[in-house]
Amino acid sequence: MQQGTLMRKVKSRSWKKQRYFKLQEDCMTIWYQSKRTGKTESAFSISDVETVREGHQSEVLQSLAEEFPPERCFTIVFYGRRGNLDLIAGSAEEAQCWIQGLRQLIEVATSMDQREKIDQWIRDWFQKADKNKDGRMNFKEVQHLLKMMNVDMNEDHALRLFQAADKSESGTLEGEEFVLFYKALTQREEVLSLFQDFSEDGKKLTLLELVDFLQQEQLESEGTEELAMELIDKYEPSETAKARHVLSADGFLMYLCSPEGSIFNPWHQALWQDMTQPLCHYFISSSHNTYLIEDQIRGQSSIEGYIRALKRGCRCLEVDCWDGPNGEPMVYHGHTFTSKIPFREVVSTLGKYAFQASDYPVILSLENHCSVEQQDVLAQQLKAILGEQLLTTTTDGRVPTQLPSPEELKHKILLKGKKIGRLEDTLDGLGDEVPEVSDEDNGAEAEEEKRRAKKDRESLAQALSDCVVYCKSVAFQGFQEARSHSRPSEISSFAEAKARKLIREAGNEFVRHNAWQLTRIYPSGMRTDSSNYSPQEMWNVGCQIVALNFQTAGAEMDLCDGLFSQNGRCGYVLKPSFMRDEGTLFNPSDPSSWESAGPVTLTIQVISGQQLPKVANSKAEAVIDPLVRVEIHGVPGDQAHQETKYIENNGFNPRWDETLQFQIHVPELALVRFVVEDYDKTSRNDFVGQFTLAFTNIKPGYRHIHLLSKDGTSIPPSSLFVHIRITEPPGPEQE
């Protein structure tokens, strides 16, 4: 790989160009050059690569299957929304060399700790700024680098640090000297003074001093001595200090920057919730128009949309099916110019990726526009390709009185769609167990049922209808009507505006309805740009399947990622207990229905920022003026935001030292979003980074918040350093 290899980069059947690919000496960067002009076109870092797929695993490579054998083809998949790189090697051996090599390098990159990541980050910058590639940097190059790194530094101060680091007095900095210079630049005064508050001699924390810090500041209660020992073992760089069970200032900083020092409670990152309750008791990560990777009018339809959504833990996908040529149903956005993909490709992708990120059930929401003939093909392809994975009967063969749990439905794919007649009619011989309805108008109702089933038979294929078990789509006739039939296996879908109207007019009834039946919400048809609505107001009434355009970055997707980043990212989050009770009085817009002892107070001291990224598309010499906004998303009475002042010209190590405070009445539903923006007095502030999490996942104390980019991928080493305090209202006996 370091010698370099000539391969074909392909973008379509007609666009296939030769490029020379080479792994750089740092074993972290890959450059490629045009064969014709010889100029370096582009480079990417191994840490940008999510995975490598072998063979014809992209639409472009599938379309070239006749021309190039799979053993020469592979696809490099990047994090976020960056497009894939499809490559064809000259031979199977060359392809294997790159596939295996890249996989090993990805392994190394993902297992780096915080310190190695920072060292790697420094080396990357050093290479970018070392214009004449002589491995040294003079003061002018260093000044240019500081600008690139988002630092606008006083020249005298920078020169003093430069001279102190130039141990060889050569007027230039080489490898290690540059690292020294960088370390001097990033001295974290705020962390040092915190360290000294707890350290008697100011040089180290003894085991007991560290235990004091963990108990008093981090509010760790159980097994703090074991935890302190573990942290020293894991984060103390000096072997002698480790042997003496003490933590140096370096080790202390490493701990604070680690997952254990993060704002996200590590215990909640694993699967920590009860997964044995009925399906309707969970919020379910759900995607709208999953096949689109751009907008809804001319966007490209792609199986990549399904792969990305499933890898992010999405558990409800949408498929729009239309009649296709030669009896093959196609998936696309009807009556628009979006491209088309065969239904069978979507199903085989689903079969392959459904349970890679999560073992829990996937719901396939079928928007069926096919003729009865092609519906038979849909049913046949679902059964043939998915086999055992497709759920075709109830879990116990009986008529359900409530929905099964995610645990009972592990590794199952459920079809959501229209169904002929009632579920009990398809469970042979068990229909007679259904309790008879004793109302006077029972006869009329039964007649209506028959009439509807007859009408459905004309437009629905029986084989497809039989694949629908627990998610029969029905038109919503009002909460009373739904309750009187009480069929947990039915589901209604609402456009966002209809849902908002119901929330306004019958908030509590909506919450009760969602305690025993599933509801799906989808974006308005007017959102042709694939923008999103806020999912929060739908979650506030307990709607489970709140479908968003996963392909569109922004605050709405941040909330979705924030809610589902817990519980092992399995795509299911248990609703609060007051939303799972069919007799609940809870109504999100009525404060008198919130059964709480009073508001919880969240106090956030925003202390400092570290290595904030530049604003996308800004000039190399532009340095940001960062501010931090904290937003609370929850019931209407909890919605709030506050922000710090902005710091001029410092994206490198800004200090705010400001305290923001919020009152939260229904913490079980609240999400907290931290946003960093570049202040602009003439136009809208530019987005810099964000991090969103559920209030219940916050760890108090001194914490780092590791920022994410606009499309939800990590941007190490960018972070915020904060202190969090959560004050519960006094209980009756405390007052």
N, C-alpha and C positions, 0 to 999 in steps of 0.2 A: 504493500500500500504506500510505503514511503518512497519507493522508486517511481510510483505513478503508473497509471493504466489508462489506455484509450478505450472509452466506452461510448455507446450512443445514448444521448438524452432524448427521450421521446415525449411529445406533448399531444400528438394526435396521430392518426394513420399517415398523414402526409408530412408532419413536422418531426423529422428524426435527424439530429445533428450530432456530429462527433465532438466529444469533449475529452480533455485530458484531466483525469482526477488524480489528486496527490494528497497524501496525509502529511501534514507538516511535522517538524521535529518535536513540537510540544505534545504530539499524539492526541491533540484535542481539537485541531482545526483541519478542515478539508478544503482545499482550494481547487477550483477547476477553471481550465482555460479553453478558449476556442481554438480548434485545431488550425483554422484558416488564418486568423489574425494573430494568434499566439498571446493575445492580451488576457490577463486574469479577469475572468468575468465576475466571479463570485466566490464567497467562502462561507462556510457555516461551521458552527461549533458542535461538537459531539453532544454537548448538553442541550442542544435544541432538538435532538432526535429522540422521538418517542420509541420507535420500533422499526424493524426491517422485515418486510414481508417477502417471502420467496415465491418465485413462479409468477403466473398470470393473475396477480391478486389486485388488479385495478382495471377499470373499464378500458383504459388506453391499451394496456398490455393484453387484455382479453381480445381486443379488436385486432391485435397483431399475432394472435395465437398460431395462425396458419404459417406465418412468415418466420417466427422465432420460437424455438422450443422453450418450455418453461424453465429448464435448468440453467438457461443463460439470462433469465429475467429476474429483476427484483425491484422493490419499491421502498424508498426511504420515506417514512412518515414523520412529520415534524409535530411538535406540540402546538396547540392553539389552532388558529385558522390558516396558517401558512400552507400553501398547496404542497402536495406530495411531489417527490422526485422519482420519475420512472426511468430505470436504466436497463440497458441491454449490454452484457459483457461479451467479449470476443469468444470466450469459451466457458464451459461449465466450471472448469477449475478456477478461472479468474472470478467468476460470479461467486463461487463458494468462498474464495479468499476474502472478498469484500464483505459478504454476508456474515461470515464467522467473525472476521476482524471487527466489523462495526458492532456486532452484538457484544463482543468482549469489552470494547471501549465504552459502550453504553453502560454495561455492568459496572465498570470502574467509576464512570461519572456519577451514576446514581448512588453509589455507596460512599461517596466522599462525605466527610464531616464538614461542619461549618468552616473550620480553619482551612481545610484543603480547598474548599470552594472559594474562599476569599483569596488564597494564594493563587489559585488558577485564574481568578478574575483579574488580579493584578497583572499576572503574566500576559493575559489576553490584551489588556490595555497597553502594556509595555510594547508588545509587538505591533499594535496598531499605530503607536506614536513614533516608533523607531523608524523614521522616514528613510534613512540611508541604509537600514538593515545591517549596522555594524555591531549591534549588541550593546551599544552605549548610548547614553542620552546626555546632551549638554543642557544648560539651563534654559535655552530658548525652546528646545524640544519639550522639556519638562513643563514649561509654562503653557505651551500649546496643549499638552496632555491634560493639564489641570482643567483647562476650559472644556475639553472633550468629556472630562469626568464630572462636569457639573460643579466645578469649584471656581469661584471668582476670588482669588486670594491676593491679599496685599503683597506687592512684589518683594518688599524688604523681608517680610516674614518668610515667604517662600524661599528666598535666597539663603536666609539663615539656616533653615531646615536642610536645604540642598547641600550647603557647605558642611554641616554637621554629619551628613550621611556619606559625603565623599571622603571615605577613610583613606583612599589611595592618593588623595589630593591631585587627581588627574584632570579636574575640571569637568569630568563626566561621571555619570553613575552607571555602574554595570550591575547585572543580575541582582546579587545579594544587597548591594548598596541601595538599589532602587527599592527593594522590599523594606529596608531600614527607613528610607525616606518616607515611604508610604505609611509605615507603622507610626512614625512621628506625626504624620499628617492626621492619622485617624485616632490619636490618643482620645480615649473616651473619658473626659474629666468627670462627667456625671456618674459614670459607673465606678470610677476610682474613689470618688468621695463617699459613695454608698458602701463600697468595700471597707473604707477606713472607718466608717461609723461602727462597723461590727468587729473590726480587727484591732486587738489591743496594741500590737506593735506596728500596725500599718503595712506590714509586709506579707502577712499570711492570715488565713482563717483557720483556726484549729477546728477539730471535729465539733467541739461543743459550740464554738462561735458560729459555725455554719448551721448547726441545729437551731440556735437562737434565731438566725436570719430566716430559716425555713418556717419556723413556727410563728414568729412575730410578723414578718412581712408577707410571706407567701401563703400563710394560713394553712400549711400542711399539718394535719393533725396526727394521723397514725403512722407508726413505724418511721419517725423522722430520722432516727440514728442510722437505720439501715439505708434510708434514702440518701442521707449525707455521705455515707461510705460509698454507695453506688456512684454518686455524682463525682466524687473525688477520683474514683477509679476510672470513670468514663472520660472526664474532661480535664484532669490535671495533666499538663504536658510534661512536667518534670518528674522523672522517675523517683528521685530522692524525696521530693515533697509527697509523692504518692505513698512511698514506703512509710513516711511519718504521719500519714493520714491528715495532711493539711492541704489547703487549697490556696494557690497563689492568685494574684490579681488577674493574670492571664487565664487561669483555669476558671475563675469566677465569671469572667466575661464570656468564655466559651459556654459555660452552663447557661448563662442568661440568653445566649443566642441559639441555644439548642431546642429540640422539640419539648424538652421538659421545662424550658423557660418561656415557652410560647404561650400566647393568650388562650389557645385552644386546649381545653382539658383533655390530656392524652387518653384518659380512660374512656371518654366519649367518642374517640376516633375509632375504637374497635366496635364490634357489634355488641351493644350494651342494652338494647331494649327487648321487651317480651315480644316474640314473634308468633305467639299462638292465639292471637285475637282475630276476630273476623276481619276480612280484607278491608271493609269500609271503615275500620278504626285507624287506618293509616293514611298519611299523606303519601302520594305515590309520584315519583319523578316522571313527568310526562312531556312528550314532545309533539308539536303540531307540524303537519307537512314535513315529516321527517326526511322525505326523499329530496328536499330542496337544500342546496348549499348556498344559494344566493336569494334573490327576491322572487316574488310569486308570479310575475308576469313573463319575464324571459329567462329566469334563472335556470341553472343547470340541474336536472334531476340526476341523482347519483346514489349508488349503494353506499358511497363514502359517508353520506348523511346518516345512514343507519349504523354503520360501524362506529362513527364518532359518538353518536348518541348512546349506543350500548356500552361503549368503553367508559362513558361518563356516568354509568350507573342508571341510565334512563330505563324505566320499566313499562312505559306505555308508548307505543309507536303508532304512527298513523300511516295508512296506505290508501291512496286514492286509485281505484281500479276502473279501467275503461276497456271496452272491446278493442282488441288489437288485430293485426293482420294474421292470416293463416290460423285462426282460432286460438291465438296466444294472447291472453289478457296483458295489458300494459299498465304501468304505474306512472302517472304524471298529474299536473294540476290542470283540470279540465278547462276547456275554452280559453286557453292561454298559449303562449309560445314556448313554454318550458319544454325541455327535452324529455324523452320517454325511456323507461327501462322495463324489461320484461318482468312480470310478477314472479316468475320462477326464480329469477336472480335475487330478488328481494328476500324470498323465502329461504333460499339456500344460505344467504348472508346471515339471516336471522338464526338459522339452525347452527351456524358456525360460531357466531359471536354472542348469542343470547345470554349465556351463563359464564362468560369470561370474567366479568366484573362483579357479578352477584349471582347467588344460587336461587334467588327468589323469583316468583313468577313474572312473566312478561305478558302484557295484554296487547294484542294486536287489534287496533281500532280500524275496522274495515269500512271505508267509504265506497260503497259498492254501486257502480254505474253500469255494470255489465248486463248483457242479455242473459237469459236463463241458460243458454247453451254454454256461454263462456263462464258462467258461475259454476257449472259442473266441472269445468277445467280448473277453476280456483280451488274447489274442494279436493279434487284429485291431486293437484300439486301440493296443497297443504299436507294431505295425509301421506303422500308418497315421500316428500322431502323431509318432513318433520318426524314422521313415524310416532314413536312413543312419547316424544316431547309434546305433541298436540293433545290437549285435554278434550276428550270426546264424550265423557259421561261424568256424572257427579262422583265425588271422591268415594262415597259409600254406596252408590247406586240408589240412594233414597232422594225424595223431594226435600230440598234444603229448607230448614226453618230459619237458618242464618247462613251467611257466606262462610266458606272455609277460610283458614288462616294462611298467611304467607308460608308458614312452616309446613302445612299439609300440602301446599301446592309447589314445593321446591322443584326446580327444573321442569316446570310445566309452562306451556304457552297457551294462553286463553284467547279465544277469538271473541271480539265484541262486534255484534252486528245484528241485523234483523233476524227474527225467527218465526217460523210458521206455528201458530197455536201456542200452547203452554208447555213448559218444561215437563210437567207431569205426564203429558200425553206421549212424550217420547221415551219415558222410562217404562218399558214394557211391564204391564201387569201391576205396576205400583200406583197407577192413577187412582185406584179406589181408596187408597189410604188418605187422600187429600180431604181435609175436613170440609163438609158441605157448608155453604154460606146460607144462613137461615133467614136473610132479609126477604121481605115480601117480593121485592123486584128481582129476586134471584133468577127467575125465568127469563126476564127481559135481558138481564146481564149475560146469561149464558147464550142467548140468541145473538147478542152483539159480538161476543167472543167468536162464535161460529162464523158470523158474517166477515169479521176481520180476518180470520184464518183463511177463508175462501179467497178473499181479495189478495192476501199475501201469497197464496199458492200460485196465483197467475204470474207474479213478478219475481218469485224467489225459487231457486232450485232447492229441492228437498235435501240433497246431499250437503249443500253449503249450510242450510238451516240447521242440520244435525250437528254441525261442528260448533255451534254456539251453545254454551252450557250456562255459565254463571253471569254472562254479560249480554243479556238480550236488550237491544236498543228499543226503547219505547218513547212515544211522544209524551211530553209532560202535560197532564190535565189538571194540575193543581195539587197541593200537598195533601188535602183531605182525600182526594180520589186515590192518590198513591198509597196512603195509609190504609184505606179501607180494603184495598186488594192485598196489601202487605206481601209483596213478592221480592225478597231480598236479591233474587237473581236478575232483576230488571235494572236498567240504568238509563238515565235521561241525560241528554247533552244540551248545554245552553251556550249561546254566543255571549260574549262578555257583557253586552248592554242589558240583555234579559236577566242575567245573573245579578247585575247591580240593582235592577229594579226589584227583584225578589228580596235582596239583602235589605234594601230601604224599607220595603213594605211588610216583610215577614221574616225578619232576621232570626228570631228564635225558632220559628217553624222550620226554617232552612237548616239550622244546626241540628234539630231533632231528626229531620229527614235523613241527614247525612250520618246519623248515628246507626242507621240500619240499612241504608242503601247507598250505592255508589253514584256519584255525580261527576260528569265531565264538563269542563269549561274550555272554550276555544276562542281564539282571537277573532275580532270582527273582520268580515270579508273586505272591509274598506282598507285594511292594512296591507296594501299591495306591496309596500316596501319591506314586508315581513317584520315590522316593528312589534313590540310586545306591550301588553297591559301589565299593571302591577299584580303579581300573583297573591300578594299579601291579603287584599280584601276578600279574595275567594277562600284562602286558608282560614281567615277569621270566622267563617261560618262552617268550616269543616269540610269544604269540597275537597275530594281526594285527588281527582285527576285534573289538575290545572295545567292545560297544555300550552307550552310556549314554543316560539321559534328558536330552537337551540342554535341555529346558525347566526343569530343576531346578538352581538355583544351589547352590553349596557347594564344599567342598574337592575332591570327586571331579571336578567339571567344571573346577575350577582346574587340576588336574593334566593333564587332557585338553587344555585350552587352552594350558597351559604347554609340553607336549611338541610340540604342532602349531603353535606360534607361530613356529617356525623353518622353514627351507627354503621360503621364499616363501609360507608358509601354504598350501601346495598340498595338504595333507591326507595326504601320504605322508612318512614319516620312515624312513630306512634303518636296519635293525637293526644292532647291533654285529657285527663279523666273526665272533666266536665263537658267534653264534646263527644264522649262515647256513651253517655247515658241518655236513653230515649226520652226520659222525662225531664231533661235538663231545662233550667230557666234561663240559661246563658244567651245573651244577645249582645254582639260586639259593640253595637252603638248605644246600648243602654247601661250606663254605669251602675244603676241600682241592681243589675242582674249579675254583677261580678262578685263572686263570693270570695272576697279577699280581706285580710286584716288591715288593708291600707296599702299605699304604694311602697314599692321597694325603691331605695335611692341608689342610683348608679353614679359614682364619682370617678371621673377619668382625668388623671393628670397627664397631659400630653407633654412629655419631657423633650425628646429629641428625634431626629430622623437620621438615617444612615444611607449613604450612597443612593440617593433617589435617582431613578432613571431620567434621561432627558425626555422632553415631550417629543412624540413621534413627528417626524418631518421638520424638526426645528433646525436652525443653522448650527454648524459645529461650534461656533463661539457663543451661542446664546446660553445663558445660565438661568435656571428657573428661580422664581420667587415663591417658594412653597407655603401653602397653608393646609391645615388639617380640618376636615369637616367630619363630625360624627353624627350619623343619622339613626334614629330609632324608627323601625317599621313595626307596626303592631295594630292593635285595635285603634279606631279613630282617636280615642282620647289619649293614646300613648304616642301618636305620630309626632316627631319633633326632630329638630337638628340644630346644632350649634357649631361655630367654627372658631379657630384660633386666628390671631393676626397673621399676616404673611411676613416671611423673612426675606429680605432683599438679597438677591444674587447668591444663594447658597443652597444647592441641592445635595451638597456633599455631607455636611454635618450640621444641619440647622438645629438651633435650640429654641424651643417655644416656652417651656415651663409654664404652661397655662392649665387651669383646671376647668373642666366642663362638668355640669351636673344635670341629671335627668331623674324624673319621677316616673316609675313604670308600674301601672296598675295590674296589667295582665302579663306578667313576665313569661308565662308558659308559651305565649304566642309571639313574643317580641324577637326581632332580629336586629342586630347592631351592625351598621356598615361604616367602616372607616375609609374616608376618601382623601387622597392627597391631590391637590390641584396647584397649577401654576397660575398665580394671580395675574390678572391683566386688567388694567383700569379702563381700557378703551373697548374691549370686546369680552366675550364669554371666557371664563377661566378655562385653561386646558387641563384635561385629565392626565394624571401622572401615574397613579396606582391605587389599588383598593384592597380591602379584605372584609369579608362579611361572615358573620357566624350567628347562630342562635344564642340568645341571652343565656339559656340554660347550659351552654357549653363553655362559658367564660370562666377562666381561672383568675382569682384575685391576686394582688401583689404586683411586684415589678415584672413586667412582661414585655417580650418583643412581639411585634405584629409583622409577620413576613408578608410583604405586599405581593399582589398579583397584578398582571397586566390587564388590559381592557378585555382580552378574551379568556381571562381566568387561569392563565399559566403563571408559574412562579418566575420571579425576576431577581434571583439572588445576586448580591447580598442586600438588596433594598429592604429596609425595615423601619418601623417606628418603635420608639422605646416609651412605654407608658407605665403609670401606676394605677391600678384598678382597686376601687373599694366598693363593696356591695353592702348596703345597710338594710336589714330587714325591718319592717315596722314592729314596734314593741308588742309582744303578746299580751293578753288580758292580765296575766299574773305579773308582768313586768311593769305595768303602768302604775 
